[in-house]
Amino acid sequence: MGIDASPPEPKTRLHPNVWVLAVVSFLTDVSSEMLFNLLPLFLANVLGVRTAAIGLIDGVAETTASLVKVYSGAVSDQLGKRKWLAVLGYSLSTIAKPFLYFASTWAWVLGVRFSDRVGKGIRTAPRDALLAGSADPNQRGFAFGLSRAGDTAGAFTGLGIAAIIIWFSQTDSAGLSRASFQLVVLASVVPAILAVLILALGAREVDIGRTHGSQFPSLRTGWKQMDRRFKTFLLVVVIFTLGNSSDAFIILRGQERGLNVLEVMGMLLTFNAVYSLLSGPIGALSDRVERKRIILSGWLLYCLVYLGLAFSKTGWQVWAMFGLYGFYYALTEGVAKAMVADYVPQERRGTAYGLYNAAIGLAALPASLIAGIIWQGLGSWTGFGAAAPFLFGAFMALMAGFLLLTQVGNAK
């Protein structure tokens, strides 16, 4: 008998916050994905930056966000407020983006990415905690899946807009031009502003169960009080993430295998179409079956995709692998966040999501540095070649999958 992957029949309608946050995610990704997916091409094609520096930029950006995520989540627990921290974070990212218009060095790009990721760090844990607190337990996987679907639908739309801009602004699409990138920067500002306004005006705070005069634990105490299953899951996620370098390397792999800029955009559109279409149904499925099994399936698929990227001979093969990569994202991103909520009570979820997002981001710095260095080397050393980051990632995914299967307790 097959498993019904349709959304569960709710006892009550979805909280309005779920829909507001999905719209905010959509608009934010329209803005961010049209811009930041072009950054590796801008750095490589326009500024002539090597992969080690590109890995450093992405790694530092994600690590910055991670350090902020830990404390923003804990602060939201202490204050009993989620919404306005999220608004602050989205606003800071919106302010940072236009400065990429003037970028002339990789250090300038790093500064903008740093500021944008500080904003992401401020908003992510409170937003995830607000979403978890707004959804009934039997709808939690579906709520996070809907949020991820909003993200990826926005990414698809943003990439489509960027592709149109490049189509009309460049006669040669073999590489990205500065003028095209600057037009994309200007276009990205409008949806970012709309996202901030909708969140500020449309979302509502939710009761996190704090009684009058009660005190929430410090970050250190909060960690000690976390469920052992959550701590083990976090450790396994870190091991996986050490092999999960920035997706910028997949974009560069596609170009290295012969794809031009518009074909790279098509590859990214394929990824986001797959991710968007599958996130909601897979999130709903995780409300019916063990979430750990779904994540394990995603990590095994990731391993196969990275092996495929390592041995790809043509740009079209990279494109196909990136489409399957969207399936991996749908299997893991929203489901993992729902699994965190299964392990952690409502009043500690801000701290938990801060720790979860921080663990991923802190591991992202060495992951991206390792990938960039083993690809093109450092100094006089020329590295192992373009396949190396993907072989390393596949190995780490296998190791993490084994630990997830054997060491992490069931959430449901």
C-alpha positions as CSV (number, residue, x, y, z in Angstrom):
1,M,0.0,0.0,0.0
2,G,1.5,3.4,-1.0
3,I,2.1,6.3,1.3
4,D,-0.2,9.2,0.9
5,A,2.1,12.3,0.5
6,S,-0.7,14.8,0.3
7,P,-0.9,17.5,3.1
8,P,-2.5,16.2,6.3
9,E,-6.1,17.1,6.9
10,P,-5.7,19.9,9.5
11,K,-7.9,20.2,12.6
12,T,-7.6,23.9,12.2
13,R,-6.6,26.1,9.3
14,L,-2.9,27.1,9.0
15,H,-2.0,30.0,11.1
16,P,-1.8,33.3,9.0
17,N,1.8,33.6,10.0
18,V,2.6,30.5,8.0
19,W,1.3,32.2,4.8
20,V,2.9,35.5,5.6
21,L,6.3,33.9,6.2
22,A,5.9,31.9,2.9
23,V,5.3,35.2,1.0
24,V,8.3,36.9,2.7
25,S,10.5,33.9,1.9
26,F,9.3,34.1,-1.7
27,L,10.1,37.8,-2.1
28,T,13.4,37.6,-0.3
29,D,14.6,34.8,-2.5
30,V,13.4,36.6,-5.6
31,S,15.9,39.3,-4.5
32,S,18.7,37.2,-3.1
33,E,18.9,34.4,-5.7
34,M,18.9,36.6,-8.7
35,L,21.9,38.4,-7.2
36,F,24.0,36.0,-5.1
37,N,23.9,33.1,-7.7
38,L,25.7,35.5,-10.1
39,L,28.4,36.4,-7.5
40,P,30.7,33.5,-8.3
41,L,30.5,34.4,-12.0
42,F,31.1,38.1,-11.2
43,L,34.1,37.2,-9.1
44,A,35.6,34.8,-11.6
45,N,34.6,36.5,-14.9
46,V,34.8,40.2,-14.0
47,L,37.2,40.4,-11.1
48,G,39.4,37.4,-12.0
49,V,39.3,35.9,-8.5
50,R,40.5,32.3,-7.9
51,T,38.3,29.6,-6.3
52,A,40.2,29.8,-2.9
53,A,39.1,33.4,-2.5
54,I,35.6,32.6,-3.6
55,G,35.5,29.8,-1.0
56,L,36.8,32.3,1.6
57,I,34.1,34.8,0.8
58,D,31.3,32.3,1.1
59,G,32.8,30.6,4.1
60,V,33.3,33.9,6.1
61,A,29.8,35.1,5.1
62,E,28.1,31.9,6.3
63,T,30.2,31.7,9.5
64,T,29.3,35.3,10.3
65,A,25.7,34.5,10.0
66,S,26.1,31.5,12.1
67,L,27.7,33.3,15.1
68,V,24.8,35.8,15.0
69,K,22.2,33.1,14.7
70,V,23.2,31.6,18.0
71,Y,22.6,34.7,20.0
72,S,19.6,36.0,18.0
73,G,17.7,32.8,18.8
74,A,18.6,32.9,22.4
75,V,17.6,36.6,22.6
76,S,14.3,35.8,21.1
77,D,13.7,33.2,23.8
78,Q,14.7,35.7,26.5
79,L,12.5,38.5,25.2
80,G,9.6,36.2,24.3
81,K,9.5,38.0,20.9
82,R,10.3,36.7,17.5
83,K,8.8,39.0,14.9
84,W,10.8,42.2,15.3
85,L,14.2,40.5,15.4
86,A,13.2,38.9,12.1
87,V,12.2,42.3,10.7
88,L,15.5,43.8,11.8
89,G,17.5,41.1,10.1
90,Y,15.6,41.3,6.8
91,S,16.0,45.1,6.8
92,L,19.8,44.9,7.2
93,S,20.2,42.5,4.3
94,T,18.0,44.8,2.2
95,I,20.2,47.8,3.0
96,A,23.4,45.9,2.2
97,K,22.6,44.6,-1.3
98,P,22.7,47.9,-3.4
99,F,26.4,48.3,-2.4
100,L,27.3,45.5,-4.7
101,Y,26.6,47.9,-7.6
102,F,29.9,49.6,-6.8
103,A,32.0,46.5,-6.1
104,S,35.4,46.6,-7.7
105,T,37.4,44.1,-5.6
106,W,36.8,40.8,-3.9
107,A,37.2,42.5,-0.5
108,W,34.3,44.8,-1.3
109,V,32.2,41.8,-2.2
110,L,33.2,40.2,1.1
111,G,32.1,43.3,3.0
112,V,28.7,43.3,1.4
113,R,28.2,39.6,1.9
114,F,29.3,40.0,5.5
115,S,26.6,42.6,6.1
116,D,24.0,40.6,4.3
117,R,24.8,37.5,6.4
118,V,24.7,39.5,9.6
119,G,21.1,40.3,8.7
120,K,20.4,36.7,7.8
121,G,21.9,35.7,11.2
122,I,19.7,38.0,13.1
123,R,16.5,36.9,11.3
124,T,16.8,33.1,10.8
125,A,16.4,31.6,14.2
126,P,13.6,33.9,15.4
127,R,11.8,33.4,12.0
128,D,12.1,29.6,12.3
129,A,10.9,29.7,15.9
130,L,8.0,31.9,14.9
131,L,7.0,29.5,12.2
132,A,7.3,26.5,14.4
133,G,5.3,28.2,17.1
134,S,2.6,29.2,14.6
135,A,2.0,25.6,13.2
136,D,0.1,22.8,14.9
137,P,2.4,19.8,15.6
138,N,0.6,17.7,13.0
139,Q,1.2,20.4,10.4
140,R,4.8,21.3,11.3
141,G,6.5,19.4,8.4
142,F,4.0,20.9,5.9
143,A,4.5,24.4,7.3
144,F,8.3,24.2,6.9
145,G,7.8,22.6,3.5
146,L,5.6,25.4,2.4
147,S,8.2,27.9,3.6
148,R,10.9,26.1,1.6
149,A,8.6,26.0,-1.4
150,G,8.2,29.8,-1.1
151,D,11.9,30.2,-1.0
152,T,12.5,28.1,-4.1
153,A,9.6,29.6,-6.1
154,G,11.1,33.0,-5.3
155,A,14.5,31.7,-6.4
156,F,13.1,30.4,-9.6
157,T,11.4,33.8,-10.3
158,G,14.5,35.8,-9.4
159,L,16.7,33.7,-11.6
160,G,14.3,34.1,-14.5
161,I,14.4,37.8,-14.1
162,A,18.2,37.8,-14.0
163,A,18.3,35.6,-17.1
164,I,16.1,38.1,-18.9
165,I,18.3,41.0,-17.9
166,I,21.4,39.2,-19.1
167,W,19.7,38.2,-22.4
168,F,18.8,41.8,-23.2
169,S,22.0,43.4,-21.8
170,Q,24.7,41.1,-23.3
171,T,25.5,40.1,-26.8
172,D,28.0,37.5,-25.7
173,S,26.8,35.2,-22.9
174,A,30.1,33.2,-22.5
175,G,30.9,35.2,-19.4
176,L,29.1,37.7,-17.1
177,S,29.6,41.4,-17.8
178,R,29.8,44.1,-15.1
179,A,27.0,46.1,-16.7
180,S,24.6,43.1,-16.5
181,F,25.5,42.4,-12.9
182,Q,24.8,46.0,-12.0
183,L,21.4,45.9,-13.6
184,V,20.6,42.8,-11.6
185,V,21.7,44.5,-8.4
186,L,19.2,47.4,-9.0
187,A,16.4,44.9,-9.8
188,S,17.0,43.0,-6.6
189,V,16.2,45.9,-4.3
190,V,12.4,46.1,-5.0
191,P,11.3,42.6,-3.8
192,A,13.6,42.9,-0.8
193,I,11.9,46.1,0.4
194,L,8.4,44.5,-0.2
195,A,9.4,41.5,1.9
196,V,10.3,43.7,4.9
197,L,7.1,45.6,4.7
198,I,4.9,42.5,4.5
199,L,6.6,40.9,7.5
200,A,6.4,44.1,9.5
201,L,2.7,44.6,8.7
202,G,1.4,41.1,8.3
203,A,3.0,38.8,10.9
204,R,1.9,38.4,14.5
205,E,3.8,37.4,17.6
206,V,2.8,34.0,19.1
207,D,2.7,33.0,22.7
208,I,5.8,31.0,23.5
209,G,4.5,29.8,26.9
210,R,6.4,32.2,29.1
211,T,4.7,32.8,32.5
212,H,5.0,36.1,34.4
213,G,8.3,36.4,36.1
214,S,9.8,33.3,34.6
215,Q,13.4,33.2,33.6
216,F,14.8,31.6,30.6
217,P,18.1,29.8,30.8
218,S,21.3,31.4,29.4
219,L,22.8,30.1,26.2
220,R,25.2,27.8,28.0
221,T,22.5,26.5,30.4
222,G,20.1,26.1,27.5
223,W,22.6,23.9,25.7
224,K,23.0,21.7,28.7
225,Q,19.3,21.3,29.0
226,M,18.8,20.3,25.4
227,D,17.6,16.8,24.5
228,R,20.5,14.4,23.8
229,R,19.0,13.4,20.5
230,F,19.1,17.1,19.4
231,K,22.8,17.3,20.4
232,T,23.7,14.2,18.5
233,F,21.7,15.2,15.5
234,L,23.6,18.6,15.5
235,L,27.0,16.8,15.6
236,V,26.0,14.6,12.6
237,V,24.8,17.7,10.7
238,V,28.2,19.3,11.2
239,I,30.0,16.3,9.8
240,F,27.8,16.3,6.7
241,T,28.2,20.1,6.3
242,L,32.0,19.8,6.3
243,G,31.7,18.2,2.9
244,N,28.9,20.4,1.7
245,S,30.8,23.3,0.2
246,S,29.1,26.4,-1.3
247,D,26.9,25.8,-4.3
248,A,29.1,28.4,-6.0
249,F,31.4,25.5,-6.8
250,I,28.7,23.7,-8.7
251,I,28.0,26.9,-10.7
252,L,31.8,27.2,-11.5
253,R,31.8,23.4,-12.4
254,G,29.1,24.0,-14.9
255,Q,31.0,26.8,-16.5
256,E,34.2,24.8,-16.4
257,R,32.4,22.0,-18.3
258,G,31.2,24.3,-21.0
259,L,28.0,26.1,-19.9
260,N,27.7,29.8,-20.8
261,V,26.1,32.3,-18.4
262,L,22.5,31.8,-19.7
263,E,22.9,28.0,-19.6
264,V,24.1,28.3,-16.0
265,M,21.0,30.3,-15.3
266,G,18.9,27.6,-16.9
267,M,20.6,25.0,-14.7
268,L,19.8,27.1,-11.6
269,L,16.2,27.4,-12.7
270,T,15.9,23.7,-13.1
271,F,17.3,23.2,-9.6
272,N,14.8,25.6,-8.1
273,A,11.8,24.2,-10.0
274,V,12.5,20.7,-8.7
275,Y,13.1,22.0,-5.2
276,S,9.9,24.2,-5.2
277,L,7.6,21.5,-6.5
278,L,8.8,18.8,-4.1
279,S,9.3,20.8,-0.8
280,G,5.6,20.9,0.2
281,P,4.7,17.3,-0.5
282,I,7.9,16.0,1.1
283,G,7.3,18.2,4.1
284,A,3.8,16.8,4.4
285,L,5.1,13.3,4.0
286,S,7.5,13.9,7.0
287,D,4.4,14.5,9.2
288,R,3.4,10.9,8.4
289,V,6.6,8.9,8.4
290,E,9.9,9.0,10.3
291,R,11.7,12.2,9.4
292,K,15.1,10.6,9.9
293,R,14.5,8.2,7.1
294,I,13.7,11.1,4.7
295,I,16.8,13.0,5.7
296,L,18.9,9.8,5.2
297,S,17.5,9.3,1.8
298,G,18.4,12.9,0.9
299,W,22.0,12.5,2.1
300,L,22.4,9.3,0.1
301,L,21.1,11.2,-3.0
302,Y,23.5,14.0,-2.3
303,C,26.4,11.5,-2.3
304,L,25.3,10.2,-5.7
305,V,24.9,13.7,-7.1
306,Y,28.3,14.8,-5.9
307,L,29.9,11.7,-7.5
308,G,28.1,12.6,-10.7
309,L,29.4,16.1,-10.6
310,A,32.9,14.8,-10.0
311,F,32.8,12.6,-13.0
312,S,30.8,14.8,-15.4
313,K,32.3,15.3,-18.8
314,T,29.9,17.9,-20.2
315,G,28.0,20.9,-19.0
316,W,24.7,19.1,-19.7
317,Q,25.7,16.4,-17.3
318,V,26.4,19.0,-14.6
319,W,22.9,20.5,-15.4
320,A,21.2,17.1,-14.9
321,M,23.0,16.5,-11.6
322,F,22.0,20.0,-10.4
323,G,18.4,19.1,-11.1
324,L,18.7,16.0,-8.9
325,Y,20.4,18.3,-6.3
326,G,17.0,20.1,-6.0
327,F,15.5,16.8,-5.0
328,Y,18.1,16.4,-2.3
329,Y,17.3,19.9,-0.9
330,A,13.6,19.1,-0.8
331,L,14.3,15.9,1.1
332,T,16.4,17.6,3.8
333,E,16.0,21.4,4.3
334,G,12.5,21.8,5.7
335,V,12.4,18.3,7.1
336,A,15.5,18.8,9.2
337,K,14.1,22.0,10.7
338,A,10.9,20.2,11.6
339,M,12.9,17.5,13.2
340,V,14.6,20.1,15.4
341,A,11.2,21.3,16.6
342,D,10.3,17.6,17.4
343,Y,13.3,17.4,19.8
344,V,12.9,20.8,21.5
345,P,10.0,22.4,23.5
346,Q,8.5,25.6,22.3
347,E,10.2,27.9,24.9
348,R,13.7,26.8,23.8
349,R,13.3,26.7,20.1
350,G,14.8,30.1,19.4
351,T,18.0,28.9,21.1
352,A,17.8,25.5,19.3
353,Y,17.3,27.0,15.9
354,G,20.2,29.4,16.6
355,L,22.4,26.5,17.5
356,Y,21.3,24.4,14.5
357,N,21.8,27.2,12.0
358,A,25.1,28.2,13.6
359,A,26.4,24.6,13.4
360,I,25.8,24.5,9.7
361,G,27.2,28.0,9.1
362,L,30.3,27.5,11.2
363,A,31.1,24.3,9.3
364,A,30.5,26.1,6.0
365,L,33.8,28.1,6.4
366,P,36.2,25.1,6.5
367,A,33.9,23.3,3.9
368,S,34.2,26.1,1.3
369,L,37.9,26.8,2.1
370,I,38.7,23.1,1.7
371,A,36.7,22.9,-1.6
372,G,38.4,26.0,-3.1
373,I,41.9,24.9,-2.1
374,I,41.7,21.3,-3.3
375,W,40.3,22.5,-6.6
376,Q,42.7,25.2,-7.6
377,G,45.3,25.0,-4.8
378,L,46.9,27.8,-2.9
379,G,50.1,29.8,-3.7
380,S,52.3,27.8,-6.1
381,W,50.3,24.5,-5.5
382,T,47.7,24.0,-8.2
383,G,45.3,21.7,-6.3
384,F,43.8,18.3,-7.3
385,G,41.4,19.6,-9.9
386,A,37.7,20.4,-10.3
387,A,36.5,16.9,-9.3
388,A,38.2,17.0,-5.9
389,P,35.6,19.0,-3.9
390,F,32.8,16.7,-5.1
391,L,34.6,13.5,-4.2
392,F,35.3,14.9,-0.7
393,G,31.7,15.9,-0.3
394,A,30.4,12.5,-1.3
395,F,32.7,10.8,1.2
396,M,31.5,13.1,4.1
397,A,27.9,12.5,3.2
398,L,28.3,8.7,3.4
399,M,30.0,9.1,6.8
400,A,27.2,11.4,8.1
401,G,24.5,9.1,6.8
402,F,26.0,6.1,8.6
403,L,26.1,8.1,11.9
404,L,22.5,9.4,11.4
405,L,21.3,5.8,11.0
406,T,23.2,4.4,13.9
407,Q,23.5,7.2,16.5
408,V,20.5,9.6,16.2
409,G,17.3,8.6,18.0
410,N,13.9,8.9,16.3
411,A,12.1,12.1,16.6
412,K,8.7,10.6,16.0
